[in-house]
Amino acid sequence: MARTAIVTDSTACLSPEVAQARGITVVPLQVIIGAKVYDEGAQGATPELVAQALRDFVPVSTSRPAPTALLEVYDRLASEGAEAVLSIHISGEMSGTYESAQLAARQASVRVLPLDSRQVGAATGFAVLAAADALDAGGGPTDAAEAARVRAEATRSYFYVDTLEYLRRGGRIGAGAALLGGALSVKPLLEIRDGKVATLERVRTSGRALSRLEELAVQAAAGGPVDVCVAHLANPERAAQLVERLSDRLGPSLGGREIWCTELGAVLGAHVGPGMVAAAVAPRL
């Protein structure tokens, strides 16, 4: 059976340890802070660096990897023995990374299957891990791609932000929605719907937002076996509270697995701003 390599991008929130253990290659996106360009990651743009820049009103923007960067990765994997590459990425509605993968795939020296997860953050990561599981079970690249697609489609991602301003600046929501959120001094609850950020509801306080995230995550689990990730940007206390509550309420659904708790990466953090807390609930295949 053909050896299949998996590639994803740094927004998938996979730790270097997990990526290495599962044989997953992670390609960084870029963060531009002021006039300096960084690769996302521990040696470049970190969540702390981005959060501080946003607080200091330093201009922050992000950029996809160039097709040539992905092509180099695909060709290197081919030279190392890969006979197919499955390249799974952040929603094409939110980033041009998937488009870069499509362009690179046309020139690669190996068969490449680009896949738009239609998700962001840990939800993309869960799809990537589902693909790795499918390969470990003896499946081929098409089987792994289908496993990733099915899990991404089934995953629910909810989050709240202190302000919609950062999402507005990045063009991820309309100016009208940002103005409404700011004018009412509310905490917007958002979700990823059809690959894009969509407003779910608005609540008055961070405490209420955390309670609603908890309820939404429990509803999404629906009593079945799930994996859960809680992510945050510069809000570890709130994230820890949510992990504790969900661990208690989702015990049977977790089946002994711990809730994955992580700080959001620099690229996604640049668009949501400090204070964000998210929950991603992924049914197990």
Secondary structure as the mmCIF struct_conf table of DSSP 4:
data_model
#
loop_
_struct_conf.conf_type_id
_struct_conf.id
_struct_conf.beg_label_comp_id
_struct_conf.beg_label_asym_id
_struct_conf.beg_label_seq_id
_struct_conf.end_label_comp_id
_struct_conf.end_label_asym_id
_struct_conf.end_label_seq_id
STRN STRN1 THR A 4 ASP A 9
HELX_RH_3T_P HELX_RH_3T_P1 SER A 10 ALA A 12
HELX_RH_AL_P HELX_RH_AL_P1 PRO A 16 ARG A 22
TURN_TY1_P TURN_TY1_P1 GLY A 23 GLY A 23
STRN STRN2 ILE A 24 VAL A 27
HELX_LH_PP_P HELX_LH_PP_P1 PRO A 28 LEU A 29
STRN STRN3 GLN A 30 ILE A 33
TURN_TY1_P TURN_TY1_P2 GLY A 34 ALA A 35
STRN STRN4 LYS A 36 ASP A 39
STRN STRN5 GLU A 40 GLU A 40
BEND BEND1 GLY A 41 GLY A 41
TURN_TY1_P TURN_TY1_P3 ALA A 42 GLN A 43
BEND BEND2 GLY A 44 GLY A 44
STRN STRN6 ALA A 45 ALA A 45
HELX_RH_AL_P HELX_RH_AL_P2 PRO A 47 ARG A 55
TURN_TY1_P TURN_TY1_P4 ASP A 56 PHE A 57
STRN STRN7 VAL A 60 SER A 63
HELX_LH_PP_P HELX_LH_PP_P2 ARG A 64 ALA A 66
HELX_RH_AL_P HELX_RH_AL_P3 PRO A 67 SER A 79
TURN_TY1_P TURN_TY1_P5 GLU A 80 GLY A 81
BEND BEND3 GLU A 83 GLU A 83
STRN STRN8 ALA A 84 HIS A 89
BEND BEND4 ILE A 90 ILE A 90
TURN_TY1_P TURN_TY1_P6 GLY A 92 MET A 94
BEND BEND5 GLY A 96 GLY A 96
HELX_RH_AL_P HELX_RH_AL_P4 THR A 97 ALA A 105
TURN_TY1_P TURN_TY1_P7 ARG A 106 GLN A 107
BEND BEND6 SER A 109 VAL A 110
STRN STRN9 ARG A 111 ASP A 116
BEND BEND7 ARG A 118 ARG A 118
TURN_TY1_P TURN_TY1_P8 GLY A 121 GLY A 121
HELX_RH_AL_P HELX_RH_AL_P5 ALA A 122 ASP A 136
TURN_TY1_P TURN_TY1_P9 ALA A 137 GLY A 138
HELX_RH_AL_P HELX_RH_AL_P6 PRO A 141 ALA A 154
STRN STRN10 ARG A 156 TYR A 160
BEND BEND8 ASP A 162 ASP A 162
BEND BEND9 LEU A 164 LEU A 164
HELX_RH_AL_P HELX_RH_AL_P7 GLU A 165 ARG A 169
TURN_TY1_P TURN_TY1_P10 GLY A 170 GLY A 171
BEND BEND10 ARG A 172 ILE A 173
HELX_RH_AL_P HELX_RH_AL_P8 ALA A 175 ALA A 183
TURN_TY1_P TURN_TY1_P11 LEU A 184 SER A 185
STRN STRN11 LYS A 187 ARG A 193
TURN_TY1_P TURN_TY1_P12 ASP A 194 GLY A 195
STRN STRN12 LYS A 196 VAL A 203
BEND BEND11 ARG A 204 THR A 205
HELX_RH_AL_P HELX_RH_AL_P9 SER A 206 ALA A 221
TURN_TY1_P TURN_TY1_P13 ALA A 222 GLY A 223
BEND BEND12 GLY A 224 GLY A 224
STRN STRN13 VAL A 226 HIS A 232
BEND BEND13 LEU A 233 ALA A 234
HELX_RH_AL_P HELX_RH_AL_P10 PRO A 236 ARG A 249
TURN_TY1_P TURN_TY1_P14 LEU A 250 LEU A 250
HELX_RH_AL_P HELX_RH_AL_P11 GLY A 251 LEU A 254
TURN_TY1_P TURN_TY1_P15 GLY A 255 GLY A 256
HELX_LH_PP_P HELX_LH_PP_P3 ARG A 257 ILE A 259
STRN STRN14 TRP A 260 GLU A 263
HELX_LH_PP_P HELX_LH_PP_P4 LEU A 264 GLY A 265
HELX_RH_AL_P HELX_RH_AL_P12 ALA A 266 VAL A 272
TURN_TY1_P TURN_TY1_P16 PRO A 274 GLY A 275
STRN STRN15 VAL A 277 PRO A 283
#
